[in-house]
Amino acid sequence: QFRQILQQVHAYSTQIPLSSSFAMRQHARVKFPRSLRAAYSAFAALFIWMEKENSVHMGKYIESDEFVYILSGEKEETMKAYKRLIAGTAAAVMLALTCGGCGAEKEPVTITIWNYYNGEQLEAFNRMVQNFNDTVGKEQGITVESASQGSVNDLETNVLNAAEGKVGAEELPNIFSGYADTAYELDQQGMVVDLNDYLTESEKSEYIEGYLTEGDFNGDGSIKIFPTAKATEVLYLNDTDWQAFSQATGTTYDDLATVEGLTAAAEKYYNWTDAQTEAPDDGRALFGRDAMANYLLIGAKELGCTIFDVQNGKMTLDFDKNVIRKLWDNYYVPFIKGYFEATGHFRSDDIKTGTILSYVGSSSSATFFPDSVMTSDDDSHSIELKVLPNPHFAGCEPVSVQQGAGMVVTKGDEAEIKASVTFLKYFTAPENNIQFSIGSGYLPVTREANKEEMLADSEVAMTPEVKSVLQMAVKTVNENKLYTTRAFEGSKNARKVLEYAMSDLAVADRDTVEQRIAAGQSAEQAEAEFLTDAYFDSWYRDTLAQLQAYEG
């Protein structure tokens, strides 16, 4: 390091005349580490002195450990004084290297982050970025620039276009919010940094284990996705309108604790609302789901079946017919009968219109639950939220989904990678991560932050709705087994099969049922075609064939 510093100064000094004012200005631009400023000052003083005493240019070359200086017109006494300065400068440099090397000043670094946050979530993230830039970033010379790309799909498209270098695409960011599917696709192109070596074992132990292993695509302990904000699923209930039904029928919250109990309660609600009108078969739905793939994957896991069994990036399909039939009977069948419903873009939209009373959705969607129901342009009323656990299959160990994008660091300059990790560590420090979670509805990712008392003691203001959702989500994470599918080639498309194969069919067939009822058929007659074993078998064979295309 000593030799490099001398070489650096020499390379610059041989190119310019050394006047005192010029030397001070120009050498201030040589970016010495903070710990070597004493040495820099000595060098600057040396050059200024030589200009004053000898009016010379200085050149230098290094041979072995001996420094030979070529000076023009020097006197013997000048050379002796010069040697004393060199000795003093060397001592200053060696002292700085010994005592202050670890406090080295870094080159200023700017890193870019792409995310998909919107609304309150985007505001919360931007506040965190600004706080970092004003504190740790300012101290370490790191500036973070963040940009929302819109929706998750927009972000994914932009990332992939940047990675492929498509015309008009922006440069790939240092960090992007990513789900496992997108991270895996870029990792296959060699563009993702393994962050395992940038974290100590102590630091890794601070995170919930399942969050770190999500990005271990090959089972070798790699960390290709840095956990920053997670979510699970909870049951959202319009408690205001539920109370009338509950008091009239004796149905309780406990009846919603299992999938089977929820299905039975939905049938009871349909019949109760149907009886309130003279028209037959016009009951209303109790329930809906936001993410069908989660229902199938998590439900199957509870029932002892791992639909996508992934090892080393290769998927083996386990689409057990008996398990899938149970899942069918507790979603497709009640949907056909009108007990479940899905009409809006999200189920919170269906709560808003009074189409349903409850739904299972992400804990990160807490801020989207409406505070009123509008059944018509002239009829609306306020409602209150009740948060309950996501129902599980009776007699099974509860399994809960682990979801939410993490941060993916792309390969590039080592200084930028280290700066990226510095920001991610700051972002996930318990006190900072809790602030973001409260402001956005996401869950913190460290063990310390995932404690109800930590959330309760936070000074960050939160609505009662967000507080109740976060408390239930934290309870879920701490008490249940968490599960998320590992990425594999084609995993995004395979998941889409699960997302739409059953739900789209249910919507289409229910529409047919309603048309038949409107035409004069009874509900039993209208539904009969769709409730046979043969109908299920046909759907099962078709869906199985679609999924088999993605096996490794």
N, C-alpha and C positions, 0 to 999 in steps of 0.2 A: 504493500500500500504506500509506503514511504517513497519508493522509487517511482511509482505511478504518479504520485502527487508532484514530485520534482519534474518528471517528464512533461506533465500537463502544463506546468508553469513555463518550463523552458520552451515548449512548442509554441506557445503564444508569445513569449518575450522576444524571441529571435526575429519576429516579424515586424516589430515596431520600434521607433525611437522611444526611449524611456524618459519622458519629462515627468515631473512629480505629479502634476494635476492629471495628465493623461493616464499615467500608470494607475493612479487611484481609481479613476473612473472605469478603465478597462478591466482591471483585475477584480473589480467588484462584480463583473459579469461572469468570472470563472466560478462555477458552482461548486465550491468546496463544501464538504460536510460541515455541519455546525460545529462539531467537536474539533475541527481542524482550523478554526478561524484564528487561533493564536499563531499557528504556523503561517497562515495566509498573511497575517499582519506583518510577521517577520520578513516574509518574502517581499512584500510591497515596500517595506522600509528599506530592504536591501537594494531594490532596484532604484528607488528614489535617491538613496545615498550615492550609488554608483553614478547616476546621471549627474548629480551635483558635483562630485569630486573628480570625475574622470571624463564626463561627456562621451561615454562609450556605448556601443551596442554589446550586448552579451549573448554569447552562444554557448551551448553545452552539449556534450555527449557523455553517455554513461558506458564505462567499460568495466566489467566485473563489478566489484564493490567500490571502485575508486572513481571519484568525480574529477574530471579534467575540464577546466574552464579556459577558454580562449579569450583573452582580453587584449584590446589594442591600447598601447600607450600607458599601461599601468606602471606605477612605481612600486618599489619593493615594500615600502611601508603600507601602501594601499593594499597590496596583496595580503599582507599579514592581517590587516584589519578585516579584509574580506573573508579570510579563512575563519577568523573568530566569529563573524556573523553566520557563516555557513554552519559552524559547529553549534552555535546557539539555535539556529533554525532547525537543525536536525534534532536537537534535544526537544525542542518544542513539539515537533511533529511526532516523535516517538512517545512523548508524554501523552499527547492527545490520542494517539492510537491505543495506548495502554489503558487510559482512564476513561475515554469518552467514545470509543468506537461504536458502542451499541446505541448511541443517541444520534446516529447519522441522519443528517437532513436529507430528505428524499426529493427527487424531481417532482414538480407538480404533476398530478395525474387526473385526467377527467375520464369518467366511465359513464356509459349509457345503460339505462334500464328500460325495457319495454314491458308493459303490464296490460291487463285487460280490465282494470278496475274502472268503475263508474260511480257517479253520485257520491254518497257519503263515504264509500270505500275508497274512492279516488282521493277525496279530500283528506282522509285519515292517512293514506300513504304519502301524499305530497307533504303533509306536515312532518312526517317522520323523516323524509328526505331532507327537508329544509333544516330540521333540527340537527341532523348529522352534518350537513354542510357548515352549519354555524359553530359546531363544537369539534368533534373528532376529525371531521374532514378538514376544517381550518387548521387544526394543529398538525395534521400529517400531510397537508398539501393534496388532499383528495377532494374532487368535486364530482357529485353525482347529478346527472341529468336524466330525468325520468319522463316518459311519454306513454300515455294510454293509447293503445291501438284500436280501442273500441270494444268489440265483443271478443270472447274466447276464440271464435272461428276467425275473426279478422286478425287477431294476434298470430294465430297458428299459420295462417296464409302468408302474412308478412315475414315471419321468421323463415319459413321454408323458401320463399322467394329470394330472400337475402342470402340464405345458405347456398342456393343454386346459382346465385349471381345473375338473376333474370334482369332483363332490360327494364330500367325504371325503378328497380328495387333499391331500398336504402342499404347502407352497410350493416352487417350483422352486429347487434348490440353486444356489449360485454356481458350483460345479464338479461335474461328474459323470463317472465313468468311462464311456466310450462307444466303440462301434465306429462305423465310417464310416456304416453304414446309419441308425443312430439319430441321429447328428450331422447327417446330411444332411436327415433329416425335420424336425428342429427348425430347421435353417438355412433351410429353405423357408418356415418361419413367421416368420423374421426374429428368432430368439431367440438366435443364436450369435454370439459376439464373434470378429472377425477379429483374431488376435494378431500379425499381421505388423508392425504399427506399434509394438508393445510390445517388439520385439526388434531389437537393432542387427544390422547385417550381420555383424559379428564374432561375435556370439552365435549367429546362425543357422548360421554355418560350423562351429560346434562340434558340431552334431548330424549324424547320418547322414542324407544328403539324402533318401533315400526315406521316412524317417520323417516329415519335415516336409511333404512333398508329398502325403501321404495325405489330408490335410484340405483340399487345394486343389481344391474341387469344380468350379470353373469355369475352371481353368487360368489364373487371373489373378494367381497368386502369393500368394493368401490362405492363412492358416494357421488353419483352423477346428478342428483337433484338435492339441493339444499332446502330443508324444510323451513318455511317462513310463516305460513298461516294455514291452518287446517280447519276442517269441518267434519261433522258427522250428520246423522239424520235424527230428527225429533218429530213428534206428532203435534201439529198445530191444530187447535180446536177453538171454534167460535163458541166461547163458553156462555155468552148471553143467550143465544138461541138454543143451545144445548140444554140449559136448565129446564125449559118448559117440557122438552121431551123426557128428560131424566125424571122429573117429578111425576109425569103422567104414567111412565112405564116402569119405573124402578131401576132403570139402567144406570150404572155407575161408571166412574172412571176406570175402575178395576176391570170392567168388561172389555175395555180397550187395550188391555195389557198384552193380549196374545192376538196373533193373526186370525185364529179361529173365532175368538171372542169378538173381534172387530167385525168380521163378516156376519156373525149372528146379530150384532147390534145394528148393523146397516140394514139387514132385512127387517128388523123390528121397526126401525125408523121409517123405512119405505112404507110399510103397512100402516104405521101410525099416521103419517102424512096423507096417505091414500084415503084413509077413513074420514078425513076432514072435508072431503068434497064428495059430491054425488057421482061425479064421473068415475068410471072404473079404471083401474090400472094407471093412475096418474100420480103415484107416490114420488117422493123426491130422494135424491141420493144423499148419503151421509158422508161419503169419503172419496178421496182421489189420491193419486200418487204423482210426484214430480219426475221421478227417475225410475223407469221400469227396469233398466239394466241392474240397478242396485238391488231392487226387489228380488230379481231372479238369482243374481250372484250371491247375495247375502243369505237369502232364504234357502238356497241350495246348500250353502256352506253349513247353515244350522242343521239341515236335514242330512248332513254327512256326505255331501257331494261337492267337489271342487270342479265347476264347469270348465274353467280354463286352468289347467295344471301346467305351469310354466317352469321349465328348467333350462338354464343357459340359453335363454331367448327362444326356446322351442316350446310350442304349446301342444299338450295332449288333451283332447276333449273328453269330458265325462258328462254326458248329457243324459243322465239316468232317467229312464222313462217314468218310473214310479214317482221319483222326486218331482219331475217336471209336471206330472199330472196333479200333484198336490198344490203346486204353485198355480197351475191353471184353475183348479177348483176354487182357489181363494183370491183370484183376480178376474179372470175371463168370465167365469160363471156368474158371480155377483154383478159384474158390469153388464152382462147381457140382460139380467133381470132388473136393472135400473137402480141397484143398491150403491154402485160406484159410478163416478162420472168424470169426464175430462172434456171440457169445451174451450176454455180459454188457453192462452199461450202457456201460462203457469197456473198451478192450482190456487195460488193466492188470488188470481183473477176470478176464479170460480167462487171463492169465499166472498169476494166483493159483490158479486151479483146474486149471492144467496143460493147458488146452484148446489153447493155442498156445505157441510158444517166443519169438516176436518180434512187434513191431508198430511202425508208424510213428505217432508222436504228438508233441504239442507239447513243446518243451523246458521249458515252464513246469510240466509234469506230473511232473517228476523226483521230487518228494517222494511221489508216489503209487505208484511202482514197488514191488511187494511184496518182502519179504526171504525169503519162503518160499512153497512150493507145497503146497496141500492137495488131494490127489486123492480123499480120502475123509475121513470123520470120524476114522479111525484111522491114516491115512497122510499124513504131511507131511515135507518136507525143506527145508533152507535152500538158497537160491540166491544167486548173485552176478550183478550187472548188468554187461553189456558195452555200451558206447555206440558206435554206428557212424554214418556219414553216411547221410542219407536217400538211398535208391537213385535213380538218374537213368536216363533212357533212353539206351541205348548210342549213342555217336556224336553226342550232342547237347551243347550248352553247358549246364552245370548251372544250373538255376533253382531257387531256394528260396523258400518262402512267407515273407512278412513278416506277422506277425499280432500280436494283443494290443491291447487297448483303450488309447486315449490318454485325455487329460483334455480335456473340453469346458467352456469358460467361457461362462456364459449372460449375456445383456445385463442391465444394471442400473446401479446407482450407480457412478460412475467410480472412487471410492475403493475400492470392493469389487473392481472389475475389476483395478485395480493391485495390490491385496493378493493377489488370486488369482494373478496373474503372478509376484509376489514368491515365493509359496510354490512354484509350479511350477519356477521357476529354482533355488530351494534344493533341491527334491526331485531334480532332474536334474543337480545338480553332481556330477562324477565320484565323489568320495568318498562322497557320500550315496547316489547311485543304485546304486553297487556294493554298499553295505550292504543295500539293499532287494533287489537282485537275488539276492545270496547267501542272504538269508533267505527268499526266495519262489520262486526258480527262474526268474525272468524275466531278460531281458537288459537291460543298461544301454543308453542311447539316444545317448550322445555318442561321438565317435570316440576320445577319450582313454580313456574307460572300457572300450571294446570292444577291449582288448588283453589277451592271455592273461597277460602279466606283471603287469598291474594287478590281475587277479583273484587271481593266485598270491600277490602281495605283501599282499593284504588281511589285516587282523588279525581279521576276522570269521570265526568258526568255521563250517565247513560240512562236511557229510557227504561221504565219498568219492563217493557216487552223484551228489549235486548238483554237486560239483566236476567230475566227468567229463562230465556233461551240459552244464554251462555252457561248459567248454572246447571241446567239440565244436560247440556252438551259436555261440560266438564265431568259431571257425574257419570255420564255414559262412557267417556274415554277412560276414566279411572276404574270402572267396574266391569266393563264388557271386554270381550276379545275383539280386537280391531282387525279388519281385513281389507285389503285392496289387491286387485289383480296386478301381477307383474306384466310389464310390457313385452310384446313379442311382435314379430313381423306380421303386419295386418291386424294388430290388436284393436286399433281404432275402428276399423270396419267390422270386425267381429263383434265388438261391443254394440255397434249400431244395429246389428241383427237382433241382439237381445233387447235393445231399447224399443224397437218398433214392431217386431214380428208379432207379438201377442197384443200389444196395446192398439196398434193400427187396426188389426182384425176386430178387436173388441168394439172399437168406435164404429167401424163400418157395419158390423153385424147388429149392433144396438140400434143404429139408424134404421136398418131394415125392420127390426122388431117394432119400432115406433110407427113406421109407415103401415105395417100390417095391423097394428092395434087401431090406428086411425081409420083404417079401411073396414073395421068391424070385427077383426079376429080377437079372441081373448089373448091375454098375455101368455098363457100356457101353450096355445096353438102357435102363436107367433114365435115363441122361443124354442119350440121343440126341435127344429132342425139343427140348432147349434149346440144342443146339450147332449148329443149322442157320443158314444165311445168312438164311433167311426169318424166323426168330425174332428175330435181331438187327435186321433191317430193320423189323419191326413195332414193336419197342421204340424204335428210332431215330426213326421217324416220329412216334410219340406224344410222345416227349420233346422233339423239335424244335418241335412245335406248342405245347407248354406254354411253352417258352422264348420263342417268337416273340411271345407275348402281352405281353412286357415290353420289347420294342424301342421305341426313341423315335420 
